[in-house]
């Protein structure tokens, strides 16, 4: 089930284009939004390293908190996290431990080339162990709360495509969704071969078989009380999928990648890439091995949080010792090579130390 939706942001309006869709999905599935932002301070050699790191993180926390408060005002369950480090690793680490799906724009700060080709979105698609919803920069489809979402699922008979159908069906169980099943018959593109001078294709017969296939799948889904429509089409797959998404007023397309790597290598023939270029609605990509709720199903370690029932202890520190502890906690919180899960406890303890009075006597323990 998709109940925890991770939305990476970078402070730009373009990155926030994924928010309305993630929020609508969370509202329908009674789920939670997890907002994250990764920051790095660019400091010249020889200059103070710590202060710029603190400043850039605090600024990001303030901006992300504003977005989170706005969403909470709409009745949504929201949590936010700011990581000091590279965006890709922060997204993947958070998704692995806490998320069922990632929803992100294909165009954030740094331009289309950075977020799709060879960088953040491509790395996330290639390595994430949960499905990824990409919101194209051309996306203008509004998801209205007063009607079911229409979800188009292209099927080609492969196991990968049918896994995408399972994901879409599970989504339909949690939210108000209509499934649109599509099987595309592509024209033959083989060149002339003297051994096989002609490869006959009867489009009408092939379309009949394609329609029979999706109707059979729909019958099984209807028995599970899902609302299903079925279609078949003839032509280049990417163009036909995009055409049906537009003509059938689909709100979301759910597609499987076929294991050839990231977005730039989804398929020989570039079907998924072609769909992404043509479409104006979000696309949910499911790569081989990606599973919603992977964090729950795996043996991933729990967050490094101290139990609220842990007893407090009192220790006496000199001013110098206090400065050493604060510096160590700052390194732990802001060093990109550290475990992300240690950052929040370190920041909370830092805040307590700064509030301690007098400076030579500090209470250490858990925050409530």
Sine and cosine of phi, psi and omega as CSV:
sin_phi,cos_phi,sin_psi,cos_psi,sin_omega,cos_omega
0.00,0.00,0.60,-0.80,0.05,-1.00
-1.00,-0.07,0.97,-0.24,-0.02,-1.00
-0.81,-0.58,-0.31,0.95,-0.03,-1.00
-0.83,-0.56,0.93,-0.37,-0.16,-0.99
-0.94,-0.35,0.89,-0.46,-0.03,-1.00
-1.00,-0.02,0.80,-0.60,-0.01,-1.00
-0.84,-0.54,0.96,-0.28,0.07,-1.00
-0.98,0.22,0.72,-0.70,0.03,-1.00
-0.80,-0.59,0.38,-0.92,0.02,-1.00
-0.73,-0.68,0.23,0.97,0.00,-1.00
1.00,-0.02,-0.09,1.00,-0.01,-1.00
-0.99,-0.14,0.45,-0.89,0.05,-1.00
-0.91,0.42,-0.53,0.85,-0.01,-1.00
-0.92,0.40,-0.64,0.77,0.04,-1.00
-0.91,0.42,-0.52,0.86,-0.02,-1.00
-0.97,0.24,-0.05,1.00,0.04,-1.00
-0.89,0.46,-0.38,0.92,0.03,-1.00
-0.97,0.22,-0.31,0.95,-0.12,-0.99
-0.88,0.48,-0.74,0.68,-0.03,-1.00
-0.86,0.52,-0.58,0.82,-0.02,-1.00
-0.96,0.27,-0.67,0.75,0.05,-1.00
-0.90,0.44,-0.65,0.76,0.01,-1.00
-0.91,0.41,-0.67,0.75,0.01,-1.00
-0.90,0.44,-0.65,0.76,0.02,-1.00
-0.92,0.39,-0.67,0.74,0.03,-1.00
-0.89,0.45,-0.63,0.77,0.00,-1.00
-0.91,0.42,-0.67,0.74,-0.02,-1.00
-0.94,0.33,-0.59,0.81,-0.06,-1.00
-1.00,-0.08,0.08,1.00,-0.06,-1.00
0.81,0.58,0.70,0.71,-0.10,-1.00
-0.96,-0.27,-0.19,-0.98,-0.05,-1.00
-0.85,-0.53,0.63,-0.78,0.12,-0.99
-1.00,-0.10,0.72,-0.70,0.07,-1.00
-0.89,-0.46,0.95,-0.30,-0.01,-1.00
-1.00,-0.07,0.75,-0.67,0.06,-1.00
-0.74,-0.67,0.46,-0.89,0.08,-1.00
-0.59,-0.80,0.72,-0.69,0.03,-1.00
-0.95,-0.32,0.71,-0.71,-0.04,-1.00
-0.74,-0.67,0.45,-0.90,0.11,-0.99
-0.65,-0.76,0.63,-0.78,0.09,-1.00
-0.99,-0.16,0.76,-0.65,0.02,-1.00
-0.99,-0.12,0.96,-0.29,-0.12,-0.99
-0.89,-0.45,0.71,-0.71,0.04,-1.00
-0.93,0.36,0.57,-0.82,0.03,-1.00
-0.83,0.56,0.64,-0.76,0.01,-1.00
1.00,0.00,-0.22,0.98,0.03,-1.00
-1.00,-0.02,0.28,-0.96,0.04,-1.00
-0.88,0.48,0.77,-0.64,-0.08,-1.00
-1.00,-0.01,-0.56,0.83,-0.18,-0.98
-0.96,0.27,-0.74,0.67,-0.10,-1.00
-0.86,0.51,-0.73,0.69,0.05,-1.00
-0.87,0.49,-0.56,0.83,0.03,-1.00
-0.91,0.42,-0.68,0.74,0.02,-1.00
-0.90,0.43,-0.69,0.72,-0.04,-1.00
-0.89,0.45,-0.71,0.70,-0.05,-1.00
-0.93,0.38,-0.56,0.83,0.03,-1.00
-0.94,0.33,-0.70,0.72,-0.01,-1.00
-0.89,0.45,-0.63,0.78,0.04,-1.00
-0.90,0.43,-0.67,0.74,0.03,-1.00
-0.91,0.41,-0.63,0.78,0.03,-1.00
-0.88,0.47,-0.65,0.76,0.01,-1.00
-0.91,0.41,-0.71,0.70,-0.01,-1.00
-0.92,0.40,-0.67,0.74,0.00,-1.00
-0.93,0.37,-0.60,0.80,0.05,-1.00
-0.89,0.46,-0.59,0.81,0.05,-1.00
-0.89,0.45,-0.69,0.72,0.04,-1.00
-0.90,0.44,-0.70,0.72,-0.02,-1.00
-0.89,0.45,-0.67,0.75,0.01,-1.00
-0.90,0.44,-0.61,0.79,0.04,-1.00
-0.88,0.47,-0.68,0.73,0.00,-1.00
-0.93,0.36,-0.63,0.78,0.06,-1.00
-0.89,0.46,-0.56,0.83,0.05,-1.00
-0.88,0.47,-0.39,0.92,0.07,-1.00
-1.00,-0.01,0.19,0.98,0.07,-1.00
1.00,0.04,0.24,0.97,-0.05,-1.00
-1.00,-0.09,0.49,-0.87,0.10,-0.99
-1.00,0.06,0.89,-0.46,-0.14,-0.99
-0.72,-0.69,0.67,-0.74,0.22,-0.98
-0.79,-0.62,0.47,-0.88,-0.02,-1.00
-0.73,-0.69,0.52,-0.85,-0.02,-1.00
-0.63,-0.78,0.70,-0.71,0.13,-0.99
-0.92,-0.40,0.80,-0.60,0.01,-1.00
-0.93,-0.38,0.61,-0.79,0.14,-0.99
-1.00,-0.10,0.96,-0.29,-0.05,-1.00
0.34,-0.94,-0.14,-0.99,-0.02,-1.00
-0.96,0.29,0.59,-0.80,-0.08,-1.00
-0.88,0.48,-0.72,0.70,-0.09,-1.00
-0.86,0.51,-0.74,0.67,-0.04,-1.00
-0.92,0.40,-0.61,0.79,0.03,-1.00
-0.89,0.45,-0.68,0.73,0.00,-1.00
-0.90,0.44,-0.75,0.67,-0.06,-1.00
-0.92,0.40,-0.66,0.75,-0.01,-1.00
-0.91,0.42,-0.71,0.71,-0.01,-1.00
-0.92,0.40,-0.67,0.74,0.00,-1.00
-0.88,0.47,-0.67,0.75,-0.04,-1.00
-0.88,0.47,-0.64,0.77,-0.10,-1.00
-1.00,0.00,-0.49,0.87,-0.24,-0.97
-0.77,-0.64,-0.20,0.98,-0.20,-0.98
-0.90,-0.44,0.41,-0.91,0.12,-0.99
-0.99,-0.15,-0.44,0.90,-0.02,-1.00
-0.39,-0.92,0.47,-0.88,0.09,-1.00
-0.95,-0.32,0.72,-0.69,0.09,-1.00
-0.85,-0.52,0.88,-0.48,-0.07,-1.00
-0.56,-0.83,0.46,-0.89,0.07,-1.00
-0.98,0.22,0.49,-0.87,0.06,-1.00
-1.00,0.06,0.11,0.99,-0.11,-0.99
-0.52,-0.85,1.00,-0.07,0.05,-1.00
-0.92,-0.39,-0.29,-0.96,0.01,-1.00
-0.88,0.48,0.75,-0.67,-0.07,-1.00
0.94,-0.34,-0.19,0.98,0.12,-0.99
1.00,-0.02,0.18,-0.98,-0.05,-1.00
-0.86,0.52,-0.65,0.76,-0.03,-1.00
-0.88,0.48,-0.56,0.83,-0.04,-1.00
-0.97,0.23,-0.65,0.76,-0.14,-0.99
-1.00,0.08,-0.34,0.94,0.04,-1.00
-0.94,-0.35,-0.88,0.47,-0.22,-0.98
-0.99,0.13,0.97,-0.25,0.15,-0.99
0.98,0.21,0.16,0.99,-0.02,-1.00
-0.74,-0.67,-0.80,-0.60,-0.27,-0.96
-0.86,0.51,-0.85,0.53,-0.06,-1.00
-0.90,0.44,-0.62,0.78,0.01,-1.00
-0.90,0.43,-0.70,0.72,0.02,-1.00
-0.90,0.43,-0.65,0.76,0.01,-1.00
-0.90,0.44,-0.71,0.70,0.03,-1.00
-0.88,0.48,-0.63,0.77,-0.08,-1.00
-0.97,0.26,-0.50,0.87,-0.16,-0.99
-0.90,-0.43,-0.27,0.96,-0.08,-1.00
-0.92,0.40,0.64,-0.77,0.05,-1.00
-0.99,-0.15,0.30,0.95,0.17,-0.99
-0.77,-0.64,0.33,-0.94,0.04,-1.00
-0.89,0.47,0.37,-0.93,-0.04,-1.00
-0.79,-0.61,0.81,-0.59,0.12,-0.99
-0.99,-0.10,0.86,-0.50,0.07,-1.00
-0.97,-0.23,0.74,-0.67,0.04,-1.00
-0.96,-0.29,0.96,-0.29,-0.03,-1.00
-0.89,0.46,0.44,-0.90,0.00,-1.00
-0.90,0.44,-0.39,0.92,0.01,-1.00
-1.00,0.06,0.01,1.00,-0.10,-0.99
-0.92,0.40,0.81,-0.58,0.02,-1.00
-0.70,-0.72,0.22,0.98,-0.02,-1.00
-0.98,0.18,0.82,-0.57,0.00,-1.00
-1.00,-0.06,0.74,-0.68,0.06,-1.00
-1.00,-0.04,0.95,-0.31,-0.04,-1.00
-1.00,0.04,0.65,-0.76,-0.06,-1.00
-0.97,0.24,-0.28,0.96,-0.11,-0.99
-1.00,-0.06,0.20,0.98,0.06,-1.00
-0.55,-0.83,0.40,-0.92,0.03,-1.00
-0.91,0.41,0.54,-0.84,0.13,-0.99
-0.96,0.26,0.64,-0.77,0.03,-1.00
-0.97,-0.22,0.90,-0.44,-0.13,-0.99
-0.91,-0.40,0.89,-0.45,0.00,-1.00
-1.00,0.00,0.78,-0.62,0.00,-1.00
-0.84,-0.54,0.97,-0.22,0.08,-1.00
-0.95,0.32,0.73,-0.68,0.00,-1.00
-0.85,-0.53,0.68,-0.73,0.05,-1.00
-0.82,-0.57,0.18,0.98,0.01,-1.00
1.00,0.02,-0.12,0.99,-0.03,-1.00
-0.99,0.15,0.34,-0.94,0.04,-1.00
-0.92,0.40,-0.56,0.83,0.02,-1.00
-0.88,0.47,-0.72,0.70,0.00,-1.00
-0.90,0.44,-0.62,0.79,-0.01,-1.00
-0.94,0.33,-0.47,0.88,0.12,-0.99
-0.92,0.39,-0.60,0.80,0.08,-1.00
-0.90,0.45,-0.59,0.81,0.04,-1.00
-0.91,0.42,-0.65,0.76,0.04,-1.00
-0.87,0.50,-0.67,0.74,0.03,-1.00
-0.88,0.47,-0.71,0.70,0.01,-1.00
-0.89,0.45,-0.63,0.77,0.01,-1.00
-0.91,0.41,-0.64,0.77,0.06,-1.00
-0.90,0.44,-0.63,0.78,0.05,-1.00
-0.89,0.46,-0.63,0.78,0.02,-1.00
-0.92,0.40,-0.46,0.89,0.04,-1.00
-0.94,0.34,-0.61,0.79,-0.07,-1.00
-1.00,0.08,-0.40,0.92,-0.09,-1.00
-0.71,-0.70,0.18,-0.98,0.03,-1.00
-0.99,0.13,0.98,-0.20,-0.14,-0.99
-0.64,-0.77,0.65,-0.76,0.17,-0.99
-0.97,-0.25,0.74,-0.67,0.01,-1.00
-1.00,-0.08,0.73,-0.68,0.07,-1.00
-0.90,-0.44,0.93,-0.37,-0.03,-1.00
-0.99,-0.12,0.71,-0.71,-0.05,-1.00
-0.72,-0.69,0.76,-0.65,0.14,-0.99
-0.88,-0.48,0.82,-0.57,-0.04,-1.00
-0.97,-0.22,0.74,-0.67,0.14,-0.99
-0.98,-0.18,0.90,-0.44,-0.03,-1.00
-1.00,-0.04,0.61,-0.79,0.07,-1.00
-0.92,0.40,0.52,-0.85,0.03,-1.00
-0.93,0.38,0.66,-0.75,-0.02,-1.00
-0.85,-0.53,0.29,0.96,-0.02,-1.00
-0.95,0.32,0.58,-0.82,0.09,-1.00
-0.98,0.21,0.05,-1.00,-0.03,-1.00
-0.93,0.37,0.71,-0.71,0.04,-1.00
-0.75,-0.66,0.85,-0.52,-0.07,-1.00
-0.90,0.44,-0.43,0.90,0.03,-1.00
-0.97,0.26,-0.65,0.76,0.04,-1.00
-0.85,-0.53,0.98,0.20,-0.12,-0.99
-0.88,0.47,-0.37,0.93,0.02,-1.00
-0.55,-0.83,0.68,-0.74,0.08,-1.00
-0.91,-0.42,0.99,-0.10,-0.11,-0.99
-0.90,0.43,0.65,-0.76,0.09,-1.00
-0.68,-0.73,0.85,-0.53,0.06,-1.00
-0.99,-0.16,0.99,-0.16,-0.07,-1.00
-0.82,0.57,-0.64,0.77,-0.03,-1.00
-0.90,0.43,-0.69,0.73,0.01,-1.00
-0.92,0.40,-0.66,0.75,0.00,-1.00
-0.91,0.41,-0.63,0.77,0.05,-1.00
-0.90,0.43,-0.59,0.81,0.05,-1.00
-0.89,0.46,-0.68,0.73,0.02,-1.00
-0.92,0.38,-0.61,0.79,0.03,-1.00
-0.89,0.45,-0.68,0.73,0.01,-1.00
-0.91,0.41,-0.61,0.79,0.03,-1.00
-0.88,0.47,-0.63,0.78,-0.01,-1.00
-0.90,0.44,-0.78,0.63,-0.04,-1.00
-0.93,0.37,-0.53,0.85,0.06,-1.00
-0.90,0.43,-0.63,0.78,0.02,-1.00
-0.90,0.43,-0.68,0.73,0.04,-1.00
-0.90,0.45,-0.65,0.76,-0.02,-1.00
-0.90,0.44,-0.60,0.80,0.02,-1.00
-0.87,0.49,-0.67,0.74,0.02,-1.00
-0.91,0.42,-0.63,0.78,0.01,-1.00
-0.94,0.33,-0.61,0.80,0.02,-1.00
-0.89,0.46,-0.54,0.84,0.04,-1.00
-0.91,0.42,-0.35,0.94,0.05,-1.00
-0.99,-0.12,0.27,0.96,0.08,-1.00
0.92,0.40,0.56,0.83,0.14,-0.99
-0.99,-0.13,0.56,-0.83,0.08,-1.00
-1.00,0.04,0.85,-0.53,-0.16,-0.99
-0.72,-0.69,0.67,-0.74,0.19,-0.98
-0.87,-0.50,0.50,-0.87,-0.05,-1.00
-0.80,-0.60,0.58,-0.81,0.00,-1.00
-0.56,-0.83,0.40,-0.92,0.16,-0.99
-0.69,-0.72,0.44,-0.90,-0.03,-1.00
-0.51,-0.86,0.37,-0.93,-0.03,-1.00
-0.86,-0.51,0.76,-0.65,0.04,-1.00
0.63,-0.78,-0.09,-1.00,0.06,-1.00
-0.85,0.53,0.75,-0.66,-0.18,-0.98
-0.85,0.53,-0.75,0.67,-0.06,-1.00
-0.87,0.49,-0.68,0.73,-0.01,-1.00
-0.92,0.40,-0.66,0.75,-0.02,-1.00
-0.92,0.38,-0.67,0.75,0.02,-1.00
-0.88,0.48,-0.73,0.69,0.01,-1.00
-0.89,0.45,-0.63,0.78,0.01,-1.00
-0.90,0.44,-0.70,0.71,0.01,-1.00
-0.92,0.39,-0.61,0.79,0.05,-1.00
-0.86,0.52,-0.63,0.78,0.01,-1.00
-0.97,0.25,-0.77,0.64,-0.10,-1.00
-0.94,0.35,-0.54,0.84,-0.01,-1.00
-1.00,-0.03,0.08,1.00,0.03,-1.00
0.81,0.58,0.77,0.64,0.05,-1.00
-0.94,0.34,0.57,-0.82,0.07,-1.00
-0.99,-0.12,-0.40,0.92,-0.07,-1.00
-0.45,-0.89,0.60,-0.80,0.12,-0.99
-0.92,-0.40,0.73,-0.68,0.04,-1.00
-0.92,-0.39,0.88,-0.47,-0.06,-1.00
-0.74,-0.68,0.50,-0.86,0.12,-0.99
-0.99,-0.11,0.65,-0.76,0.23,-0.97
-1.00,0.07,0.37,-0.93,-0.16,-0.99
-0.94,-0.33,0.42,0.91,0.20,-0.98
1.00,0.08,0.24,0.97,-0.02,-1.00
-1.00,-0.08,0.23,0.97,0.05,-1.00
0.89,-0.46,-0.59,-0.81,-0.10,-1.00
-0.99,0.12,-0.26,-0.97,-0.10,-0.99
-0.87,0.49,-0.57,0.82,-0.03,-1.00
-0.97,0.24,-0.10,1.00,-0.02,-1.00
-0.72,-0.70,0.57,0.82,-0.11,-0.99
-0.90,0.45,-0.69,0.72,-0.04,-1.00
-0.52,-0.86,0.58,-0.82,0.25,-0.97
-0.93,0.38,0.83,-0.55,-0.15,-0.99
0.97,-0.26,-0.26,0.96,0.19,-0.98
0.84,0.55,0.68,0.73,-0.03,-1.00
-0.90,0.44,-0.79,0.62,-0.05,-1.00
-0.89,0.45,-0.64,0.76,0.05,-1.00
-0.89,0.46,-0.66,0.75,0.03,-1.00
-0.89,0.46,-0.63,0.77,0.05,-1.00
-0.90,0.43,-0.71,0.71,-0.02,-1.00
-0.87,0.48,-0.60,0.80,0.02,-1.00
-0.94,0.34,-0.49,0.87,-0.12,-0.99
-0.99,-0.11,-0.32,0.95,-0.26,-0.97
-1.00,-0.08,0.38,-0.92,-0.01,-1.00
-0.81,-0.58,0.44,0.90,0.08,-1.00
-0.73,-0.69,0.32,-0.95,0.04,-1.00
-0.90,0.44,0.45,-0.89,0.06,-1.00
-0.83,-0.56,0.76,-0.65,0.09,-1.00
-0.99,-0.15,0.91,-0.42,0.00,-1.00
-0.99,-0.16,0.73,-0.69,0.07,-1.00
-0.87,-0.49,0.94,-0.35,0.02,-1.00
-1.00,0.01,0.36,-0.93,0.04,-1.00
-0.83,0.56,0.77,-0.63,0.02,-1.00
1.00,-0.06,-0.26,0.96,0.02,-1.00
-0.98,0.20,0.72,-0.70,-0.06,-1.00
-0.69,-0.72,0.79,-0.61,0.11,-0.99
-0.86,0.50,0.66,-0.75,0.01,-1.00
0.96,0.28,0.44,0.90,-0.02,-1.00
-0.85,0.53,-0.52,0.85,-0.02,-1.00
-0.90,0.43,-0.59,0.81,-0.02,-1.00
-0.97,0.25,-0.62,0.79,-0.11,-0.99
-0.99,0.16,-0.35,0.94,-0.03,-1.00
-1.00,0.01,0.07,-1.00,0.04,-1.00
-0.99,-0.12,0.58,0.82,-0.04,-1.00
-0.88,0.47,0.58,-0.82,0.00,-1.00
-0.92,0.39,0.52,-0.85,0.02,-1.00
-0.95,0.31,0.36,-0.93,0.05,-1.00
-0.84,0.55,0.57,-0.82,-0.01,-1.00
-0.99,0.14,0.96,0.27,0.03,-1.00
-0.94,-0.34,0.62,-0.78,0.05,-1.00
-1.00,0.08,0.71,-0.70,-0.03,-1.00
-0.87,0.50,0.65,-0.76,-0.04,-1.00
-0.92,0.39,-0.27,0.96,-0.01,-1.00
-1.00,0.00,0.00,1.00,-0.02,-1.00
-0.89,0.45,0.68,-0.73,-0.04,-1.00
-0.94,0.34,0.56,-0.83,0.08,-1.00
-1.00,0.09,0.50,-0.86,0.07,-1.00
-0.79,-0.61,0.41,-0.91,0.01,-1.00
-0.93,-0.36,0.77,-0.64,0.04,-1.00
-0.77,-0.64,0.45,-0.89,0.02,-1.00
-0.96,-0.29,0.80,-0.59,0.00,-1.00
-0.82,-0.57,0.61,-0.79,0.17,-0.99
-0.97,0.24,0.22,-0.98,0.01,-1.00
-0.86,0.50,-0.65,0.76,0.01,-1.00
-0.91,0.42,-0.68,0.73,0.01,-1.00
-0.89,0.45,-0.63,0.78,0.03,-1.00
-0.88,0.47,-0.67,0.74,0.02,-1.00
-0.90,0.44,-0.62,0.79,0.03,-1.00
-0.90,0.44,-0.70,0.71,0.01,-1.00
-0.89,0.46,-0.70,0.71,-0.01,-1.00
-0.89,0.46,-0.65,0.76,0.01,-1.00
-0.91,0.41,-0.66,0.75,0.03,-1.00
-0.89,0.45,-0.67,0.74,0.03,-1.00
-0.91,0.41,-0.60,0.80,0.04,-1.00
-0.90,0.45,-0.69,0.73,0.06,-1.00
-0.87,0.49,-0.67,0.74,-0.02,-1.00
-0.90,0.43,-0.61,0.79,-0.06,-1.00
-0.98,0.22,-0.53,0.85,-0.17,-0.99
-0.91,-0.40,-0.07,1.00,0.02,-1.00
-0.98,0.19,0.88,-0.48,-0.07,-1.00
-0.90,0.43,-0.28,0.96,-0.01,-1.00
-1.00,0.06,-0.10,0.99,-0.01,-1.00
-0.99,0.14,0.24,-0.97,0.07,-1.00
-0.91,0.42,0.83,-0.56,-0.03,-1.00
-0.83,0.55,-0.55,0.83,-0.09,-1.00
-0.94,0.35,-0.27,0.96,0.02,-1.00
-0.99,0.12,-0.27,0.96,-0.14,-0.99
-0.90,0.43,-0.75,0.66,-0.08,-1.00
-0.90,0.43,-0.73,0.68,0.07,-1.00
-0.86,0.51,-0.62,0.79,0.01,-1.00
-0.90,0.44,-0.66,0.75,0.00,-1.00
-0.92,0.40,-0.63,0.77,0.01,-1.00
-0.90,0.44,-0.67,0.75,0.01,-1.00
-0.93,0.38,-0.60,0.80,0.07,-1.00
-0.86,0.52,-0.69,0.72,-0.01,-1.00
-0.89,0.46,-0.63,0.78,0.01,-1.00
-0.93,0.38,-0.63,0.77,0.00,-1.00
-0.90,0.44,-0.63,0.78,-0.02,-1.00
-0.93,0.36,-0.39,0.92,-0.01,-1.00
-1.00,-0.06,-0.09,1.00,-0.10,-1.00
-0.92,0.38,0.68,-0.73,0.05,-1.00
-0.68,-0.73,0.72,-0.69,-0.17,0.98
-0.96,0.27,0.21,-0.98,-0.10,-1.00
-0.89,0.46,-0.32,0.95,-0.03,-1.00
-1.00,0.05,-0.10,1.00,-0.03,-1.00
-0.73,-0.68,0.93,-0.37,-0.15,-0.99
-0.83,-0.56,0.72,-0.69,0.09,-1.00
-1.00,-0.01,0.82,-0.58,0.01,-1.00
-0.92,-0.40,0.61,-0.79,0.01,-1.00
0.28,-0.96,-0.47,-0.88,-0.03,-1.00
-1.00,-0.05,0.52,-0.85,0.15,-0.99
-1.00,0.03,0.50,-0.87,-0.01,-1.00
-0.99,-0.12,0.00,0.00,0.00,0.00
